[in-house]
Amino acid sequence: MRLSISHDTTYHYEDQVRASIQYLRVTPHDSERQHVLDWQLTLPHPARAQLDPYGNILHVLTLDEPHDTVVIGAHGQVEIDERREAEHEEQSPLPFLRFTPLTAADRALREFARQQCQQRRDRAALIDLMHGLNAHISYLPGSTENETSAAEAFAGRQGVCQDQAHAFLACTRSLGIPARFVSGYLFTDGSEQLASHAWAEAWLDGAWYSFDVTNCLAIPERHLKLAVGLDYLDACPVRGVRRGGCGEQMRAKLALLPLLRVQAQ
């Protein structure tokens, strides 16, 4: 499947910002499962590109002059191999055993993971865990904040894709299985205007397998990956700091269109 992506994010401030730095992870990279055919960023100022510790493409946007609006545009085409269920990488998966404040597993999450998986540590067990978390944490936009932890979302039994992914990471890491947060896009038929999405990947049998708790999907045939990390803060598309400015308003416009379906050989 070949996808065309157009994603524009506008930040507007009631008072002028004196200076700001934005860390952008809005550029996908080539992998076994996806091939970037074309990708361009539209930014108010040239941004320096580099790889972060997790292998994500990171642009650092620095604005030294006063401003009340920042527009970040990402546009391109990516071809996804719908037949590939896992991805191999040379980097060690062991760093993804580490908990963070957003993914710390409390007693309730550890017990839930044990109940769902028992003694199993295979893909089937994690698929059962995915379905269990989907039933336990209802998807409800606006019910949590970016700072909400996995334990808090689990206890409150509601959240968004970010919270569901964090809960999966907490459970999986508590079982001794490396797992990481993924940010990106999910294309669904009949909907061109979408939002950014989040899911998880777990290291099994020498490869990374996807688990989308929100949609109960274990095959990433329509998922476009932007970035990975220990949690949302490592992989979120835009994260930054500023001096001055208040009353921030954010507006995003995202369109995903299928251009070509790749036929199996």
N, C-alpha and C positions, 0 to 999 in steps of 0.2 A: 504494500500500500504506500502510495506517495501522498504526503500531506503538504498543503500550503498553509503556512502560519503567518498571521498578522496580529501582533500584540502591542498595543500602545497603552502606556500607563502615564497618567498626568497627576502630578502633585501640585496643589495650589495652597498658598499660605496667606492668611489674612494680613500678617505683618511680614515685611521683608526679611529674608534670611541673609545674614551677612556673609556666611560661607558654609559650604557643605561638602561632604565626601560621601559618595554612594558606591557600595560594593555590589556589582551586578553579576549575577549568574543566570544569564538569559540567553546563553549561546550553547547549543548542544554540540557534542563531539561524536566523531565516528566510533562505532563499536561493532561487535559481531552482529548486533541486531538492528542497528540503524546506521544509515549513511547520509551525511549532510551534503546535499546537492548545491545549495546556495544559502547563505545567511548574511544578513547585514543589520547593523545597529544604526539607528538614527538618534544622535545624542546632541545636546546643546554645546558640547565641547569634546574634543578628541579624548579618548580614554585609553589608558595603557592596559594591554592584555597580558595575562600570565596564567600559569596553572597554580591552583591552590594545593594544599597538602593531600587532598582527596582526588586530585586529577581533574577537577572541574575547571572550565575556562572562566576566568575571573577578569572582569574589567573594572578598573578603579576610576570613577568619574569624580574629578575635583573641580568645584566651582568656587573661585576666590572672590568673585564680584557679587554685589547684592542682587538678589533675585526673589521673585514671589511665585514663580512657576518653574517646574522641571518636567519636561516631557521625554520619556524614554520609549523608543520604538524598536521592536525586534521583528524582522520579517525574513522569511526564507522558505525553503522546501527541503523536506527530509523524507527519505525512503525507508520504510520499516519492513523488515523480514518477518512476516506473520507466522512463519513456520518455526522460528527459533524460540524455544521456551527458556533458555538459560544463556548466560554470558560468562566467559572465562576472562580472568585478568591475572596479570603477573604480580600485582601488589598483594601483600599479605592481608587476609581478612581479620587477623587477630585484633587490630585496633577497634574493630566494630563489636567487640565484646564489652567495651567500656560503657558504663552507665553515665548519664548526664542528669542535671537537675530536671530536665523535661522528660527523661525516660527512665528515671529510677523506679525500680520495682519494689513496691511495698508488700506487706504480707498478703493482701487480698489479690494482687496481680500474680504473685508467685504461686499461690494456691490455685488460682484460676488456670494458670498455665499447666500445672501438674494434673489438674482434673481433666483438662482437654486432651493432653498428650500422653498421660500416664508414663510408661517407660519408653515410648516411641520417640525417636529423634529423626524422623524422615519427612519427606515432602507431604505425605498423606496426613501425618500428625499436624503439620503446620497449616494445612488446608482446613482441618477440623478447627484449629485454633482461630483461624481467620473467620470462619463462619460463626464461631462462638462469640467472638468480639463484635461482629456485626450485629448479632442479636442482642448483646448486652449494652452496647453504646449506640443509642439511636442517633442518626444523622439529623442535626438541627442547627442550621446556620444562625450565627449570632449568639449561640448559647455559651461559648467560651471565648477566651482571649488568646493572643499569641503566647502569653506567659503561662497558660494553663498546662499543668503537668499531666502525664499519663495517669498517675494515681488519682488526681482530682477529677479528670474526665471519667475514669472508670467508676469512681465513687458516685459521681453525679449522673452516670448512665446516659449522657448525651454529649455531643460534640460535633466536630466537622472532620474532614478527611485527615487533617493534620493530627488531631487527637487520636483518631483510630489507628493511624500509623504509629504514633508514639506508644500507644498501649501494646501494639503488636511487638514493637522493638523491646519494650520492657519485659514482656513475657518470654520472648524468644531468647534474649540474652540471659534471662534467669535460668534457662534450660541449658546454657553453655553453648548456644549456637550464635555465631556472629550474624548481626543483622544491621541494616543501614536504612536511613531515611532517603526517599527519592522525591524530588520535585520535578514537575513537568506538565504534560498535557495528556488528556484522554479524549479521543475522538469518539463520538456516539452518533449513530444515524439520526437524521432528522433534526439536528441541532447544530447550527453554525456559530452561534454566539455562546461561548462557554467561559469557564473560569479556569485558572490554574488548578492543578490537581496534585495530590500527594499520595504516595503509597510506600511500601517497604520491600526490601529485598533481603533474603536470608541465604547464607552460604551452606550449601549442601552438596556433598559428593564432588567437591572441587569446582563448583560454579555458583553463580548468583541466580537465584530464582525469585520471581516477583510474587507479591501477595498484596492485592488491592482490597483492603478490608471494606471500604465503602461500597464497592460494587461486587464483592465476593468473586473476584477474578484472579486466577492463578496463572493465566497465560496472557502475556503483555502484547497481544497482537495489535492493539490500537493505542498503546501507550508510547509517548514520545518523552524521553528522558532528557532533562536539562542538567541536573546536578544531584550529587549524593553527599551524605554527611552523617554524623552521629545523631543529629536531630534537625529540626526545622531551622534553627539558627545557622547551621552550617550550609544549608542547601537552599534557603529561601531566595527567590529571584532578585529581590532588591532589599538591601539593608544598609543603613547609613547613619551618620551623625551630622548635626548642624549647629551653627551658632546663630541664635536669634530665630525669629519666626514662631508663629503660634497659630492655632486654629487650622491645622493641616486637614486638607480634604484630598482624598485619592479617588481617581476615576480610571477604570480599566476598560479597554475595548479589545476583545479577543475574538478572532475568527479562525476556525480550522476547516479546511476544505479538502476532500480527497480529489486528487488529480488523476491518479492512475492506479489501478489495482494490478499488482504483480501476480501473474499466473504461475502456479506451481509447475515445475519442469517434470 
